[in-house]
Amino acid sequence: MDFATVIQILDSMMRLSTPLIFACLAGLFSERAGIFDIGLEGKMLASAFFSAAVAAFTGSVLLGMMAGLTASMLLALVHGMASITFRGNQLISGVAINFFASGMTALIGQNWFKLGGRTPSLSGDGRFLPIEFPFAVNIESVPILGPIYSELFSGHTFLVYLSIPTVFLAWWILFRTRFGLRLRAVGENPEAVDTGGLSVTGLRYQATLICGLLCGLGGAYLSTGMAAGFIRDMTAGKGFIALAALIFAKWRPVYALLACLLFGLLEAIAIRFQNIEITGLGTVPLQLMQALPYILTVVILAGFVGKAIPPRAGGEPYVKER
C-alpha cells in the first residue's frame, strides 16, 4: 500500500466518521442524563430526508439543514415525552421512532417527488460544497506534506470540520461546566439532584433536545454533505454503530471520537479494497468486506457491553417521592 492510498483511505475515514461522531455524541448526552436512546437511527434518517427535501424545494442547504434539525428535535421530544413524562419503556420508544422514521420518509418522499422515496439530486447551493484551504492546489505536489494538507485536511465540507471541535465542546460542557455536572448527576443519582432543588425532568428534556440537535447534524450531513440527496434508509445502521462506539468508549467524548474514527476507517477500507486476493485463499468476498463495520459492532458489543458500566440511573424513569 503506497502513501497516496493511505491518504485516500484516511480522507474517506474523515468523511465516513462524521455522521457517527454526531450520533455518538447525541447518545452520550442522552445516556449521561439517564435516557437510553436507540432511536438515533430514526432521528438521523428524518433529518437526512427533510434536509434534502427542503434543500431541493428551496435551493438552500441552510434552510434544508434547519428543517432536518427541527425534524430530529421533534422526534427527540416524542421520545422524551414517552420516556420522561409518561415513564414508558425507553427501548421500545426508540424502536418505535426508528420504524416510524423509516416508513415516514419513504412515504412522504414518494408522495412529494415520485422517485421511489428518493429526493432529486442536489447541486450548487442546495448542498454543502467542499472547502478548499489556501494554497492547497499550489503545494499538492510537495512530497508527504502536500498530499496531507491538500487531500487529507483540505476539501471537506463544513460539517466535517465542525464534528471534531464538537467532540471537545461536548467534553467541556459535560466535565467543566455546572450544567454538565448536573446532567451527569441526573444519570447517576436523580434523587440527589431532586433533593438539591433541581428539576430532573427539565434536565433530562434538555439532554434529549441536545441529542436531537446532534442527530440532526449527522442526518443533514448524510444527505447534503456526503451525498447529494436522500435515498431510502440511507443511514444503513449508522445509529446503531454509533451506540456501539459509545459503549466501546465507556461514555467518554474523546474515546468516542477515536471509536468513531475506527469504524470510519474500517468502512473506508471496505470501500477501497473490494476485491482483495489472499495467497492460498483466493479473493475475499465483497460482502465480507462490506460487513466489516457491522462485524466489529457485534464484536464490540459482545466483548465490552459487560465491562462498560453505563450511568446507574440509565433506562429507569424517575418517580418523584411525595
C-alpha positions in Angstrom: 0.0 0.0 0.0 1.6 3.3 -1.1 1.4 6.6 0.6 -1.2 8.1 -1.8 -3.5 5.2 -1.0 -3.1 5.7 2.7 -4.0 9.4 2.4 -7.1 8.5 0.3 -8.2 5.9 2.9 -7.7 8.5 5.8 -9.6 11.1 3.7 -12.5 8.7 3.3 -12.3 7.9 7.0 -12.9 11.5 7.9 -16.0 11.7 5.7 -17.4 8.4 6.8 -16.8 9.1 10.5 -18.6 12.4 10.6 -22.2 11.1 11.0 -21.0 8.6 13.5 -19.4 11.3 15.6 -22.5 13.4 15.7 -24.7 10.4 16.5 -22.3 9.1 19.2 -22.2 12.5 20.9 -26.0 12.6 20.7 -26.2 9.3 22.6 -23.6 10.5 25.0 -25.7 13.5 26.2 -28.8 11.4 26.4 -27.4 8.5 28.2 -25.3 10.5 30.6 -28.7 12.0 31.7 -30.2 8.6 32.2 -32.2 8.3 29.0 -31.2 5.4 26.8 -31.9 6.2 23.2 -31.7 3.6 20.4 -33.7 5.9 18.2 -30.6 7.7 17.0 -31.0 5.9 13.7 -34.6 7.2 13.2 -33.8 10.8 14.1 -30.8 10.8 11.7 -33.0 9.4 9.0 -35.7 12.0 9.5 -33.1 14.8 9.4 -31.5 13.4 6.3 -34.8 13.3 4.5 -36.1 16.8 5.5 -32.7 18.4 4.9 -32.6 17.1 1.4 -36.3 17.7 0.7 -36.3 21.3 1.8 -33.0 21.9 0.1 -34.5 20.5 -3.1 -37.5 22.8 -2.8 -35.7 26.0 -1.8 -32.3 25.6 -3.3 -30.8 26.5 0.1 -28.8 23.9 2.1 -29.0 26.1 5.2 -32.8 26.0 5.1 -32.6 22.3 4.5 -30.4 21.8 7.5 -32.7 23.8 9.7 -35.6 21.6 8.6 -33.6 18.5 9.3 -32.7 19.7 12.8 -36.3 20.6 13.5 -37.5 17.1 12.4 -34.9 15.4 14.6 -35.6 17.5 17.6 -39.3 16.9 17.3 -38.7 13.2 17.3 -36.4 13.7 20.3 -39.3 15.4 22.1 -41.6 12.5 21.3 -39.0 10.2 22.9 -38.7 12.5 25.8 -42.5 12.6 26.4 -42.7 8.8 26.1 -39.8 8.0 28.4 -39.7 11.0 30.8 -43.2 12.4 31.1 -45.2 9.1 30.6 -42.4 6.9 32.1 -42.6 4.4 29.2 -40.0 1.9 28.2 -37.1 3.8 26.7 -36.0 0.9 24.4 -39.5 0.4 23.0 -39.8 4.2 22.4 -36.5 4.2 20.5 -37.5 1.2 18.3 -40.8 2.9 17.5 -39.1 6.0 16.4 -36.8 4.0 14.1 -39.7 2.2 12.4 -41.7 5.4 12.2 -38.9 7.4 10.6 -38.2 4.6 8.1 -41.8 4.4 6.9 -42.5 8.1 7.1 -39.5 9.2 5.0 -40.3 6.6 2.3 -44.0 7.5 2.2 -43.6 11.3 2.2 -40.7 11.1 -0.3 -42.8 9.1 -2.8 -45.7 11.4 -2.3 -43.7 14.6 -2.9 -41.2 13.6 -5.5 -42.5 10.4 -7.1 -39.0 8.9 -7.2 -39.4 5.8 -5.1 -38.8 7.5 -1.8 -35.7 9.4 -3.1 -35.3 13.2 -3.4 -34.0 14.9 -6.5 -30.2 15.2 -6.8 -28.9 18.3 -5.1 -26.4 20.7 -6.6 -25.0 24.2 -6.1 -26.3 26.0 -3.0 -28.6 23.0 -2.4 -25.8 21.0 -0.7 -22.6 21.6 1.3 -19.7 22.1 -1.0 -16.0 21.2 -0.2 -14.0 23.9 1.5 -10.6 24.3 -0.1 -7.8 25.5 2.2 -5.5 28.4 1.0 -2.6 27.2 -1.3 -3.9 23.6 -1.3 -3.5 23.4 -5.1 -0.1 25.0 -5.0 1.6 22.7 -2.5 -0.2 19.5 -3.7 3.0 18.3 -5.4 5.2 18.7 -2.3 6.2 15.2 -1.0 4.3 14.0 2.0 3.2 17.4 3.4 1.5 18.3 0.1 -1.0 15.4 0.0 -1.6 15.6 3.7 -2.6 19.3 3.5 -4.3 19.3 0.2 -6.2 16.0 0.3 -6.5 14.9 4.0 -7.0 18.3 5.6 -8.5 20.3 2.7 -11.5 19.6 0.6 -14.1 18.6 3.2 -17.5 20.1 3.9 -18.4 22.4 6.7 -20.0 19.7 8.9 -16.8 17.5 8.7 -14.8 20.4 10.1 -17.5 21.0 12.7 -17.5 17.4 14.0 -14.1 17.4 15.7 -14.5 20.6 17.7 -17.9 19.4 18.7 -16.3 16.5 20.5 -14.1 18.8 22.6 -17.1 21.1 23.2 -19.1 18.2 24.5 -16.2 17.2 26.8 -16.0 20.8 28.1 -19.8 21.0 28.7 -20.0 17.7 30.4 -16.9 17.8 32.6 -16.1 21.5 33.0 -19.5 23.3 33.4 -22.2 23.3 36.1 -24.8 22.2 33.6 -22.6 19.2 32.7 -22.2 18.2 36.3 -25.9 18.4 36.9 -26.6 16.4 33.7 -24.2 13.6 34.8 -25.7 13.6 38.3 -29.2 13.1 36.8 -27.9 10.0 35.1 -26.2 8.6 38.3 -28.4 9.8 41.2 -31.6 11.7 40.2 -32.8 11.6 43.8 -29.9 13.7 44.9 -30.5 16.2 42.1 -34.1 16.4 43.1 -33.2 16.9 46.8 -30.9 19.7 45.7 -33.9 21.6 44.3 -33.2 21.0 40.6 -35.7 19.6 38.1 -34.8 16.1 37.0 -37.4 16.3 34.3 -36.1 19.6 33.0 -32.5 18.4 32.8 -33.4 15.2 31.0 -35.5 17.1 28.5 -32.6 19.4 27.8 -30.3 16.4 27.2 -32.9 14.8 24.9 -33.1 18.0 22.9 -29.3 18.2 22.6 -29.4 14.6 21.4 -32.0 15.6 18.7 -29.8 18.5 17.6 -26.7 16.4 17.2 -28.6 13.6 15.4 -30.0 16.3 13.1 -26.5 17.4 12.2 -25.4 13.9 11.4 -28.5 13.3 9.3 -28.2 16.6 7.4 -24.6 15.7 6.6 -25.6 12.3 5.2 -27.9 13.8 2.5 -26.5 17.2 1.9 -22.8 16.8 2.6 -21.6 13.2 2.0 -24.3 12.5 -0.6 -26.3 14.8 -3.0 -29.8 13.8 -1.9 -31.8 11.4 0.1 -32.3 7.7 -0.6 -34.4 5.3 1.4 -32.9 4.1 4.7 -29.6 5.8 3.8 -28.5 5.7 7.5 -27.8 2.0 7.0 -27.3 1.2 10.7 -25.1 4.2 11.5 -27.2 5.0 14.6 -26.6 1.5 16.0 -22.9 1.7 15.1 -22.7 5.0 17.0 -24.3 3.3 20.0 -21.6 0.6 19.8 -18.9 3.2 19.6 -20.4 4.9 22.7 -20.3 1.7 24.7 -16.8 1.0 23.5 -15.8 4.5 24.6 -17.4 4.0 28.0 -19.4 7.2 27.6 -16.4 9.4 27.3 -16.3 12.0 24.5 -12.6 11.8 23.3 -12.7 8.0 23.4 -15.9 8.2 21.5 -14.2 10.2 18.8 -11.5 7.5 18.5 -14.0 4.7 18.3 -16.0 6.5 15.5 -12.7 7.1 13.6 -12.0 3.4 13.9 -15.4 2.5 12.5 -14.9 5.0 9.7 -11.5 3.6 8.9 -12.9 0.1 8.6 -15.7 1.3 6.3 -13.2 3.2 4.2 -11.0 0.1 3.9 -14.1 -2.0 2.9 -15.0 0.5 0.2 -11.4 0.8 -1.1 -10.5 -2.8 -1.1 -13.4 -4.7 -2.5 -11.5 -7.3 -4.4 -8.6 -8.4 -2.1 -6.8 -11.5 -3.1 -5.1 -13.5 -0.4 -2.5 -16.1 -1.4 -3.8 -19.6 -0.9 -7.3 -18.4 -0.1 -8.4 -16.5 -3.2 -10.5 -13.4 -3.5 -12.1 -12.1 -0.3 -15.9 -11.9 -0.9 -17.2 -8.3 -1.4 -20.0 -8.9 1.0 -17.4 -9.8 3.8 -15.6 -6.5 3.2 -18.8 -4.6 3.3 -19.8 -6.3 6.5 -16.6 -5.4 8.4 -18.0 -2.4 10.3 -21.1 -4.4 11.4 -19.0 -7.4 12.4 -16.9 -5.1 14.6 -20.1 -3.7 16.1 -21.1 -7.2 17.2 -17.7 -8.0 18.5 -17.5 -4.8 20.5 -21.0 -5.2 21.9 -20.2 -8.9 22.8 -16.8 -8.1 24.3 -17.4 -4.8 26.0 -21.1 -4.5 26.9 -20.4 -6.5 30.1 -17.4 -4.4 31.0 -18.6 -0.9 30.2 -20.7 0.4 33.1 -23.5 2.7 32.0 -24.9 5.5 34.2 -26.5 3.9 37.2 -29.9 5.5 36.6 -29.9 4.9 32.9 -33.1 3.5 31.4 -35.1 4.0 34.6 -37.9 6.6 34.7 -37.6 8.9 37.7 -40.7 8.9 40.1 -40.6 11.8 42.5 -41.3 10.9 46.0 -44.2 12.9 47.6 
